[in-house]
C-alpha cells in the first residue's frame, strides 16, 4: 500500500471506549461500542510467508486526556485516503481520491512502551489470501 501523499486512518471500536449496556432483546450481557479513528504517518510493512503486515503508530496524546492504550481495536480498519490538490490551486482546495481499504487491525503493542503501534493484516493477506479463501468456502457450501 503506497502511503505517499495519503492520509492513513485507523478506525474501529477500541476496547477503552466499550461500556456495559442494559440487557435487551433476550441478551443478558450487552456492550455499548463507540467508534473512533486516529491518523498516522508512521508505517512499517513486512511479509511473513504468504501474509503481510502493517504496523501503524497510533497517534495518541496523553496530555489531552487520551489513553495510553486503545484497549485493542481488533477488526478495525486501516484506510489510505489519497489527498490531492491540482497544480496552481491554493491550499484549502485539496480533495480526496478513491479511498482504499488497506488492512484489518488485530494487535496492539505494549502500552507501557512508546510509541503505541497497531498491527494490521495488509492488502496481500486480505485480497490474495482471505477473499479467495472466502469464495472457495462459499462455493463449497453451494455445492453441498
NULUM-573564 format. One line per field, with one value per atom (N, C-alpha, C): residue number from 1; residue in three letters; atom name; y, x, z. Coordinates in nm, 2 decimals. Layout:
<sites>
nr: NUM,...
rest: ALA,...
atom: CA,...
c2: Y,...
c1: X,...
c3: Z,...
</sites>
This chain:
<sites>
nr: 1,1,1,2,2,2,3,3,3,4,4,4,5,5,5,6,6,6,7,7,7,8,8,8,9,9,9,10,10,10,11,11,11,12,12,12,13,13,13,14,14,14,15,15,15,16,16,16,17,17,17,18,18,18,19,19,19,20,20,20,21,21,21,22,22,22,23,23,23,24,24,24,25,25,25,26,26,26,27,27,27,28,28,28,29,29,29,30,30,30,31,31,31,32,32,32,33,33,33,34,34,34,35,35,35,36,36,36,37,37,37,38,38,38,39,39,39,40,40,40,41,41,41,42,42,42,43,43,43,44,44,44,45,45,45,46,46,46,47,47,47,48,48,48,49,49,49,50,50,50,51,51,51,52,52,52,53,53,53,54,54,54,55,55,55,56,56,56,57,57,57,58,58,58,59,59,59,60,60,60,61,61,61,62,62,62,63,63,63,64,64,64,65,65,65,66,66,66,67,67,67,68,68,68,69,69,69,70,70,70,71,71,71,72,72,72,73,73,73,74,74,74,75,75,75,76,76,76,77,77,77,78,78,78,79,79,79,80,80,80,81,81,81,82,82,82,83,83,83,84,84,84,85,85,85,86,86,86,87,87,87,88,88,88,89,89,89,90,90,90,91,91,91,92,92,92,93,93,93,94,94,94,95,95,95,96,96,96,97,97,97,98,98,98,99,99,99,100,100,100,101,101,101,102,102,102,103,103,103,104,104,104,105,105,105,106,106,106,107,107,107,108,108,108,109,109,109,110,110,110,111,111,111,112,112,112,113,113,113,114,114,114,115,115,115,116,116,116,117,117,117,118,118,118,119,119,119,120,120,120,121,121,121,122,122,122,123,123,123,124,124,124,125,125,125,126,126,126,127,127,127,128,128,128,129,129,129,130,130,130,131,131,131,132,132,132,133,133,133,134,134,134,135,135,135,136,136,136,137,137,137,138,138,138,139,139,139,140,140,140,141,141,141,142,142,142,143,143,143,144,144,144
rest: UNK,UNK,UNK,UNK,UNK,UNK,UNK,UNK,UNK,UNK,UNK,UNK,UNK,UNK,UNK,UNK,UNK,UNK,UNK,UNK,UNK,UNK,UNK,UNK,UNK,UNK,UNK,UNK,UNK,UNK,UNK,UNK,UNK,UNK,UNK,UNK,UNK,UNK,UNK,UNK,UNK,UNK,UNK,UNK,UNK,UNK,UNK,UNK,UNK,UNK,UNK,UNK,UNK,UNK,UNK,UNK,UNK,UNK,UNK,UNK,UNK,UNK,UNK,UNK,UNK,UNK,UNK,UNK,UNK,UNK,UNK,UNK,UNK,UNK,UNK,UNK,UNK,UNK,UNK,UNK,UNK,UNK,UNK,UNK,UNK,UNK,UNK,UNK,UNK,UNK,UNK,UNK,UNK,UNK,UNK,UNK,UNK,UNK,UNK,UNK,UNK,UNK,UNK,UNK,UNK,UNK,UNK,UNK,UNK,UNK,UNK,UNK,UNK,UNK,UNK,UNK,UNK,UNK,UNK,UNK,UNK,UNK,UNK,UNK,UNK,UNK,UNK,UNK,UNK,UNK,UNK,UNK,UNK,UNK,UNK,UNK,UNK,UNK,UNK,UNK,UNK,UNK,UNK,UNK,UNK,UNK,UNK,UNK,UNK,UNK,UNK,UNK,UNK,UNK,UNK,UNK,UNK,UNK,UNK,UNK,UNK,UNK,UNK,UNK,UNK,UNK,UNK,UNK,UNK,UNK,UNK,UNK,UNK,UNK,UNK,UNK,UNK,UNK,UNK,UNK,UNK,UNK,UNK,UNK,UNK,UNK,UNK,UNK,UNK,UNK,UNK,UNK,UNK,UNK,UNK,UNK,UNK,UNK,UNK,UNK,UNK,UNK,UNK,UNK,UNK,UNK,UNK,UNK,UNK,UNK,UNK,UNK,UNK,UNK,UNK,UNK,UNK,UNK,UNK,UNK,UNK,UNK,UNK,UNK,UNK,UNK,UNK,UNK,UNK,UNK,UNK,UNK,UNK,UNK,UNK,UNK,UNK,UNK,UNK,UNK,UNK,UNK,UNK,UNK,UNK,UNK,UNK,UNK,UNK,UNK,UNK,UNK,UNK,UNK,UNK,UNK,UNK,UNK,UNK,UNK,UNK,UNK,UNK,UNK,UNK,UNK,UNK,UNK,UNK,UNK,UNK,UNK,UNK,UNK,UNK,UNK,UNK,UNK,UNK,UNK,UNK,UNK,UNK,UNK,UNK,UNK,UNK,UNK,UNK,UNK,UNK,UNK,UNK,UNK,UNK,UNK,UNK,UNK,UNK,UNK,UNK,UNK,UNK,UNK,UNK,UNK,UNK,UNK,UNK,UNK,UNK,UNK,UNK,UNK,UNK,UNK,UNK,UNK,UNK,UNK,UNK,UNK,UNK,UNK,UNK,UNK,UNK,UNK,UNK,UNK,UNK,UNK,UNK,UNK,UNK,UNK,UNK,UNK,UNK,UNK,UNK,UNK,UNK,UNK,UNK,UNK,UNK,UNK,UNK,UNK,UNK,UNK,UNK,UNK,UNK,UNK,UNK,UNK,UNK,UNK,UNK,UNK,UNK,UNK,UNK,UNK,UNK,UNK,UNK,UNK,UNK,UNK,UNK,UNK,UNK,UNK,UNK,UNK,UNK,UNK,UNK,UNK,UNK,UNK,UNK,UNK,UNK,UNK,UNK,UNK,UNK,UNK,UNK,UNK,UNK,UNK,UNK,UNK,UNK,UNK,UNK,UNK,UNK,UNK,UNK,UNK,UNK,UNK,UNK,UNK,UNK,UNK,UNK,UNK,UNK,UNK,UNK,UNK,UNK,UNK,UNK,UNK,UNK,UNK,UNK,UNK,UNK,UNK,UNK,UNK,UNK,UNK
atom: N,CA,C,N,CA,C,N,CA,C,N,CA,C,N,CA,C,N,CA,C,N,CA,C,N,CA,C,N,CA,C,N,CA,C,N,CA,C,N,CA,C,N,CA,C,N,CA,C,N,CA,C,N,CA,C,N,CA,C,N,CA,C,N,CA,C,N,CA,C,N,CA,C,N,CA,C,N,CA,C,N,CA,C,N,CA,C,N,CA,C,N,CA,C,N,CA,C,N,CA,C,N,CA,C,N,CA,C,N,CA,C,N,CA,C,N,CA,C,N,CA,C,N,CA,C,N,CA,C,N,CA,C,N,CA,C,N,CA,C,N,CA,C,N,CA,C,N,CA,C,N,CA,C,N,CA,C,N,CA,C,N,CA,C,N,CA,C,N,CA,C,N,CA,C,N,CA,C,N,CA,C,N,CA,C,N,CA,C,N,CA,C,N,CA,C,N,CA,C,N,CA,C,N,CA,C,N,CA,C,N,CA,C,N,CA,C,N,CA,C,N,CA,C,N,CA,C,N,CA,C,N,CA,C,N,CA,C,N,CA,C,N,CA,C,N,CA,C,N,CA,C,N,CA,C,N,CA,C,N,CA,C,N,CA,C,N,CA,C,N,CA,C,N,CA,C,N,CA,C,N,CA,C,N,CA,C,N,CA,C,N,CA,C,N,CA,C,N,CA,C,N,CA,C,N,CA,C,N,CA,C,N,CA,C,N,CA,C,N,CA,C,N,CA,C,N,CA,C,N,CA,C,N,CA,C,N,CA,C,N,CA,C,N,CA,C,N,CA,C,N,CA,C,N,CA,C,N,CA,C,N,CA,C,N,CA,C,N,CA,C,N,CA,C,N,CA,C,N,CA,C,N,CA,C,N,CA,C,N,CA,C,N,CA,C,N,CA,C,N,CA,C,N,CA,C,N,CA,C,N,CA,C,N,CA,C,N,CA,C,N,CA,C,N,CA,C,N,CA,C,N,CA,C,N,CA,C,N,CA,C,N,CA,C,N,CA,C,N,CA,C,N,CA,C,N,CA,C,N,CA,C,N,CA,C,N,CA,C,N,CA,C,N,CA,C,N,CA,C,N,CA,C,N,CA,C,N,CA,C,N,CA,C,N,CA,C,N,CA,C,N,CA,C
c2: -0.12,0.00,0.12,0.21,0.33,0.43,0.48,0.58,0.72,0.74,0.88,0.96,1.08,1.17,1.12,1.03,0.97,1.01,1.02,1.03,0.88,0.83,0.70,0.70,0.64,0.64,0.50,0.49,0.37,0.39,0.31,0.33,0.20,0.21,0.09,0.13,0.02,0.03,-0.01,0.08,0.05,0.00,-0.09,-0.15,-0.05,0.06,0.15,0.24,0.24,0.31,0.22,0.09,0.00,0.01,0.02,0.03,-0.07,-0.11,-0.21,-0.14,-0.22,-0.17,-0.25,-0.21,-0.27,-0.40,-0.50,-0.62,-0.59,-0.65,-0.62,-0.73,-0.75,-0.84,-0.98,-1.02,-1.16,-1.18,-1.07,-1.08,-1.03,-1.11,-1.07,-0.97,-0.99,-0.90,-0.82,-0.69,-0.61,-0.51,-0.48,-0.38,-0.27,-0.15,-0.03,0.00,0.00,0.03,0.17,0.23,0.37,0.37,0.41,0.41,0.54,0.52,0.64,0.61,0.71,0.70,0.78,0.74,0.82,0.82,0.92,0.92,0.88,0.84,0.81,0.84,0.86,0.89,0.79,0.71,0.62,0.48,0.42,0.28,0.20,0.07,-0.02,-0.14,-0.20,-0.31,-0.43,-0.55,-0.67,-0.79,-0.88,-1.01,-1.12,-1.22,-1.34,-1.45,-1.52,-1.63,-1.57,-1.62,-1.58,-1.46,-1.41,-1.30,-1.17,-1.06,-0.93,-0.86,-0.77,-0.70,-0.55,-0.47,-0.32,-0.28,-0.23,-0.17,-0.02,0.03,0.18,0.24,0.35,0.42,0.49,0.46,0.52,0.65,0.76,0.89,0.94,0.91,0.95,1.04,1.14,1.24,1.23,1.17,1.15,1.28,1.39,1.52,1.58,1.53,1.58,1.49,1.40,1.31,1.19,1.17,1.04,0.93,0.81,0.69,0.66,0.59,0.54,0.41,0.35,0.23,0.24,0.18,0.18,0.06,-0.03,-0.14,-0.24,-0.23,-0.32,-0.25,-0.29,-0.24,-0.35,-0.47,-0.59,-0.57,-0.60,-0.59,-0.45,-0.36,-0.22,-0.21,-0.10,-0.09,0.01,-0.02,0.07,0.12,0.25,0.31,0.41,0.41,0.50,0.60,0.72,0.83,0.92,0.90,0.99,1.14,1.23,1.37,1.44,1.51,1.58,1.72,1.80,1.94,1.96,2.02,2.05,2.15,2.14,2.24,2.38,2.47,2.61,2.64,2.54,2.57,2.60,2.69,2.73,2.62,2.63,2.55,2.56,2.45,2.46,2.40,2.38,2.32,2.17,2.11,1.97,1.89,1.77,1.67,1.53,1.44,1.30,1.23,1.14,1.04,0.92,0.81,0.69,0.64,0.62,0.57,0.42,0.38,0.23,0.17,0.05,-0.03,-0.11,-0.09,-0.14,-0.24,-0.26,-0.35,-0.38,-0.49,-0.52,-0.53,-0.45,-0.44,-0.56,-0.62,-0.73,-0.73,-0.64,-0.64,-0.50,-0.48,-0.36,-0.38,-0.30,-0.32,-0.29,-0.32,-0.29,-0.15,-0.11,0.04,0.10,0.02,0.07,0.13,0.09,0.13,0.23,0.34,0.44,0.41,0.44,0.48,0.35,0.37,0.27,0.23,0.11,0.06,-0.03,-0.03,-0.12,-0.20,-0.33,-0.42,-0.46,-0.46,-0.50,-0.60,-0.69,-0.77,-0.68,-0.69,-0.60,-0.64,-0.57,-0.59,-0.73,-0.79,-0.92,-1.02,-1.01,-1.10,-1.09,-0.97,-0.96,-1.00,-0.94,-0.95,-1.08,-1.13,-1.25,-1.38,-1.36,-1.48,-1.50,-1.40,-1.41,-1.42,-1.32,-1.32,-1.44,-1.49,-1.61,-1.73,-1.74,-1.85,-1.84,-1.71,-1.69,-1.74,-1.71,-1.75,-1.90,-1.96,-2.11,-2.17,-2.12,-2.18,-2.15,-2.04,-2.01,-2.11,-2.13,-2.22,-2.36,-2.40,-2.54,-2.55,-2.45,-2.45,-2.47,-2.39,-2.40,-2.54,-2.61,-2.74,-2.85,-2.82,-2.92,-2.94
c1: 0.09,0.00,0.09,0.07,0.15,0.10,0.18,0.13,0.17,0.25,0.29,0.17,0.16,0.05,-0.09,-0.09,-0.21,-0.23,-0.35,-0.39,-0.41,-0.34,-0.36,-0.44,-0.56,-0.65,-0.68,-0.67,-0.70,-0.84,-0.94,-1.07,-1.12,-1.21,-1.27,-1.34,-1.35,-1.42,-1.32,-1.25,-1.14,-1.21,-1.13,-1.18,-1.20,-1.12,-1.12,-1.25,-1.32,-1.45,-1.57,-1.55,-1.66,-1.72,-1.85,-1.92,-2.03,-2.06,-2.17,-2.30,-2.39,-2.52,-2.63,-2.75,-2.86,-2.90,-2.94,-2.99,-3.11,-3.11,-3.22,-3.23,-3.35,-3.37,-3.33,-3.34,-3.31,-3.16,-3.08,-2.94,-2.92,-2.85,-2.82,-2.71,-2.61,-2.49,-2.49,-2.48,-2.48,-2.36,-2.29,-2.18,-2.22,-2.19,-2.21,-2.07,-2.07,-1.94,-1.94,-1.83,-1.81,-1.70,-1.73,-1.62,-1.54,-1.42,-1.32,-1.23,-1.14,-1.04,-0.92,-0.80,-0.68,-0.60,-0.53,-0.45,-0.31,-0.23,-0.09,-0.01,0.12,0.21,0.33,0.33,0.44,0.39,0.44,0.40,0.53,0.52,0.62,0.55,0.61,0.54,0.64,0.59,0.67,0.58,0.65,0.58,0.64,0.55,0.59,0.52,0.60,0.53,0.43,0.31,0.20,0.12,0.16,0.08,0.17,0.10,0.17,0.11,0.19,0.15,0.19,0.11,0.14,0.14,0.25,0.25,0.23,0.13,0.10,0.10,0.17,0.17,0.04,-0.02,-0.15,-0.11,-0.14,-0.10,-0.20,-0.17,-0.25,-0.17,-0.23,-0.16,-0.22,-0.14,-0.19,-0.21,-0.14,-0.16,-0.30,-0.37,-0.50,-0.61,-0.57,-0.67,-0.69,-0.62,-0.64,-0.57,-0.61,-0.55,-0.41,-0.33,-0.20,-0.22,-0.34,-0.38,-0.52,-0.54,-0.68,-0.76,-0.69,-0.76,-0.79,-0.71,-0.73,-0.83,-0.82,-0.92,-0.93,-0.94,-0.94,-1.06,-1.03,-1.13,-1.15,-1.08,-1.08,-1.01,-1.03,-0.97,-0.86,-0.77,-0.66,-0.70,-0.71,-0.76,-0.65,-0.63,-0.54,-0.63,-0.62,-0.70,-0.61,-0.60,-0.51,-0.56,-0.48,-0.51,-0.44,-0.51,-0.46,-0.50,-0.42,-0.45,-0.40,-0.48,-0.45,-0.34,-0.24,-0.13,-0.19,-0.13,-0.18,-0.29,-0.36,-0.47,-0.42,-0.49,-0.44,-0.46,-0.38,-0.41,-0.56,-0.62,-0.76,-0.85,-0.79,-0.87,-0.84,-0.78,-0.75,-0.87,-0.86,-0.97,-0.92,-1.01,-0.97,-1.00,-0.90,-0.92,-0.99,-1.00,-1.06,-1.00,-1.08,-1.03,-1.01,-0.89,-0.86,-0.85,-0.92,-0.91,-0.78,-0.69,-0.56,-0.52,-0.61,-0.57,-0.68,-0.67,-0.76,-0.67,-0.70,-0.63,-0.66,-0.55,-0.57,-0.48,-0.39,-0.30,-0.25,-0.23,-0.18,-0.05,0.05,0.17,0.16,0.26,0.26,0.24,0.13,0.11,0.21,0.29,0.39,0.51,0.52,0.63,0.58,0.65,0.62,0.70,0.65,0.51,0.42,0.29,0.19,0.17,0.18,0.16,0.04,-0.04,-0.14,-0.09,-0.11,-0.07,-0.20,-0.18,-0.30,-0.25,-0.34,-0.31,-0.32,-0.22,-0.22,-0.30,-0.28,-0.36,-0.34,-0.22,-0.20,-0.27,-0.27,-0.34,-0.49,-0.54,-0.69,-0.73,-0.66,-0.71,-0.66,-0.54,-0.49,-0.50,-0.53,-0.54,-0.69,-0.74,-0.87,-0.98,-0.99,-1.11,-1.11,-1.00,-1.01,-1.06,-1.01,-1.05,-1.20,-1.25,-1.39,-1.47,-1.43,-1.50,-1.50,-1.39,-1.37,-1.47,-1.48,-1.57,-1.72,-1.75,-1.89,-1.93,-1.84,-1.87,-1.88,-1.81,-1.82,-1.96,-2.01,-2.14,-2.25,-2.23,-2.33,-2.33,-2.22,-2.21,-2.27,-2.29,-2.34,-2.49
c3: 0.00,0.00,0.00,-0.10,-0.11,-0.02,0.07,0.17,0.14,0.03,-0.01,-0.05,0.01,-0.02,0.02,0.12,0.17,0.31,0.35,0.49,0.53,0.63,0.67,0.80,0.80,0.91,0.97,1.10,1.17,1.23,1.20,1.26,1.32,1.42,1.48,1.61,1.69,1.82,1.93,1.98,2.08,2.21,2.27,2.40,2.51,2.51,2.62,2.62,2.50,2.50,2.52,2.53,2.55,2.69,2.70,2.83,2.84,2.96,2.98,2.94,2.88,2.84,2.92,2.91,2.97,2.89,2.96,2.90,2.81,2.69,2.60,2.49,2.43,2.32,2.36,2.49,2.53,2.56,2.55,2.58,2.72,2.81,2.94,2.96,2.87,2.87,2.74,2.75,2.63,2.65,2.55,2.55,2.45,2.50,2.41,2.35,2.22,2.15,2.10,2.10,2.05,1.95,1.83,1.73,1.74,1.69,1.68,1.57,1.55,1.45,1.49,1.44,1.46,1.33,1.30,1.18,1.22,1.12,1.14,1.02,1.05,0.94,0.94,1.05,1.07,1.04,0.93,0.89,0.87,0.90,0.86,0.80,0.70,0.63,0.63,0.65,0.63,0.59,0.53,0.49,0.57,0.60,0.66,0.59,0.50,0.42,0.33,0.33,0.24,0.29,0.41,0.47,0.48,0.48,0.50,0.62,0.68,0.80,0.79,0.85,0.85,1.00,1.05,1.18,1.17,1.24,1.23,1.36,1.38,1.50,1.53,1.64,1.68,1.75,1.69,1.74,1.85,1.97,2.09,2.17,2.23,2.31,2.45,2.54,2.68,2.75,2.71,2.77,2.75,2.64,2.61,2.67,2.76,2.82,2.74,2.64,2.56,2.63,2.61,2.67,2.62,2.70,2.66,2.58,2.59,2.52,2.46,2.35,2.30,2.36,2.43,2.48,2.37,2.26,2.15,2.05,1.92,1.82,1.72,1.76,1.67,1.58,1.45,1.35,1.29,1.34,1.29,1.15,1.09,0.95,0.94,0.85,0.81,0.67,0.66,0.53,0.48,0.35,0.28,0.20,0.23,0.17,0.09,-0.04,-0.12,-0.12,-0.08,-0.07,-0.19,-0.27,-0.39,-0.39,-0.47,-0.50,-0.64,-0.72,-0.86,-0.87,-0.96,-0.98,-0.99,-0.91,-0.92,-0.83,-0.77,-0.68,-0.54,-0.47,-0.34,-0.23,-0.12,-0.01,0.03,0.07,0.11,0.00,-0.12,-0.23,-0.25,-0.15,-0.16,-0.18,-0.23,-0.25,-0.23,-0.20,-0.18,-0.31,-0.34,-0.45,-0.39,-0.46,-0.41,-0.29,-0.18,-0.06,-0.07,-0.01,-0.03,0.11,0.12,0.24,0.23,0.33,0.33,0.44,0.54,0.64,0.75,0.82,0.93,1.06,1.15,1.28,1.36,1.42,1.51,1.63,1.65,1.76,1.80,1.93,1.98,2.06,2.04,2.11,2.26,2.34,2.48,2.51,2.58,2.60,2.69,2.76,2.85,2.77,2.65,2.56,2.46,2.44,2.34,2.22,2.10,2.07,2.07,2.07,2.06,1.91,1.88,1.74,1.74,1.63,1.60,1.48,1.48,1.37,1.29,1.16,1.07,0.97,0.93,0.82,0.70,0.61,0.49,0.37,0.26,0.14,0.08,0.09,0.03,0.11,0.25,0.33,0.31,0.28,0.26,0.12,0.01,-0.12,-0.19,-0.15,-0.21,-0.13,0.00,0.08,0.13,0.21,0.27,0.17,0.08,-0.01,-0.10,-0.16,-0.24,-0.16,-0.03,0.06,0.09,0.11,0.14,0.02,-0.10,-0.22,-0.23,-0.20,-0.21,-0.11,0.01,0.11,0.07,0.01,-0.03,-0.14,-0.24,-0.34,-0.29,-0.19,-0.13,-0.06,0.00,0.06,-0.05,-0.16,-0.27,-0.33,-0.33,-0.39,-0.30,-0.18,-0.08,-0.10
</sites>
